[in-house]
Amino acid sequence: MFYRQSGVHHTRYQTARRLWPLPTDQGIVWLLLALAVAAPLYLSDLYLTSYLLPWLIWSAAALSLTLLMGIAGQLHFGFAAVMAIGAYTSIHLTRAGVPFELALIGAGLMAAGIGCIFGAAALRVKGLYLVMATLAMQYLVDWTIINVPAISGGAQATLQTPDVRFLFVPLRGDAMLYYGALLWAVIVTLLVLNIKRTSFGRALVAVRDKDFAASVIGVNPFKFKLLAFFASSFLGGVSGAVLAFCYYQAVTPEQFGFNVSIQLVAMVLVGGLGSVIGAYLGAGFVLLVPIILTNLVAGAAAAGWLSVSSNLLAHIPLMVYGGLIIGFILFEPLGLAKIYDNLRKYFLVWPFRHTQS
Amino acid sequence: MADQQAAGSGGQVLVCENVSRWFGGLQALKRIDVAINQGEIFGLVGPNGSGKTTLVNAITGFYPPQEGIIRFYDSTLNGLKPYKVAMQGIARTFQNVALFKGMSVLDNILLGRHIFMRPSALASLFYWWWAQKEEIAHREKAEEIIDLLQLESVRDEPVDVIPLGMQKRVELARALCAEPKFLVLDEPMAGMNQEEKEYMVRFILDAQEALGLTVLLIEHHMDVVTAICDRVVVLNNGEKIAEGPAREAINDPAVVAAYIGKSHDAA
């Protein structure tokens, strides 16, 4: 009714290959972008800086990971280490007086370089063995950061981020920090969307789906696996730097521990492998649902509807959260993105039942 | 010596000399000699397990031969990785369809253009300035092949939901998109009904004529082989047992014996 596919005919390849070929989709995207840009006007500081801002940055990180895990099909269980490399590199570079813009690129390159070394394992092994190799990366990087004072600033140390300017604008104050995060999220989103519609993305998917068939049409599987690790680690490194500067404003090794890697994998899986909107939905789910559940349970207990011990009270949200993840994987293995997609397709041809593609 | 060969035999495209391949103790190819001329449809037949696909895999770089030389025009293919063989202008299809299931028909066919494109993440980031022109130019080429093979109706479908006959056609389209000089078809008609087979034969002939291809065809349907192949080679147990014009080679007593056994085998 309000979401029509019929009547939309593209007569040029340029418009047929647009990011959002349907006018309704374009409208939704512009609306969301306008809402995001105007967010500091209508959201309180608490919501802006403790919910929306981390959601955007973690979505960017999940997008970086979904480029590797979803599109290129290489598992990575040490992505928090990649982000840690980016965060620490950017802090040390800015402290040494390097402009912030260059420090971000340096953070990306450092993360990509080290990520590629461990990613090289992917040239030889697949699946669970690659998980082991990337886990090794997580623990090696953690250990190195904690035990080398030149990086971490000593045991149990916290490195404060210096004041920086981004393109001549001081990165200070809630609104500026939020816009920094929003800009990065938009860049990563556009990049991943564009990768999916160009030859680079097609080559990655080809290597993921059937590497022998990819090589028979001239795709070098080794090269594209490494490129996937490089691109994804670069984005992950910059995301780590943006997380440090725009959200934490300080870094400690614990912020990038193994559990963070698992959370990132959960974001990608719950959202839907290889899906851009899935990365946003997954990051939102993993970050916000535990908070909402805790508030709900605490509210119910305070109102007297739930009479349980405070010990159990702390665990109920975790139990429900775990149950929800299992439920998603059981009932919609393709993630939240697929649920969204089903809904969208339903409206696409409403009142009829079936759609093409 | 290569020059002599090429000049003497009137445009040989692909020459296999003395090609042998072992898998452990099993010799799958025994000193095979094959020469394929410019512009012909060359048939490769033989019973199951006779080494047809192994020979094709040796040519395309998946199982490099341990002995012998494979020459393509003036260059040697020995030791080249499959993606390098593809860049030389050799395209192939597979016995069991090897399409990329996560993509649409169009994206599968566009992948055939890969060797002419310059994929990079940076170009993707600046799509509107760097990549769009290239994408559209190659889309136009892909559409020509879609037109040739009549795939317009399934262009935007996910590739795993269309029927097998169509999938085989998409795989042929992907191979043709690479503008190959030499096309290897590994049982393009396996599992097809009569109508689909006739379509496929027509498309192969059309493509060969329109694009000036040389074709190596592995096929079990003898009606197809005798109808469209200029010459055939018959393999059995890794050995070449007959060679020549299709009808004669297939009626060779050694070939009949290989397929249905000799008279004294019965009992």
Interface residues (C-beta under 8 A of the other chain):
Chain A: Y13 Q14 R17 I187 L190 L191 N194 I195 R197 T198 S199 F200 G201 R202 A203 V205 A206 R208 D209 K210 F212 A213 A214 S215 V216 I217 G218 V219 N220 P221 L227 A231 G274 Q356 S357
Chain B: T60 F62 K81 P82 Y83 A86 M87 A91 R92 F94 A98 L99 F100 K101 G102 M103 S104 D107 L110 L111 G112 R113 H114 I115 M117 R118 P119 S120 A121 A123 S124 L125 Y127 A131 Q132 E134 E135 I136 H138 R139 E140 D156 E157 P158 R174 A175 A178
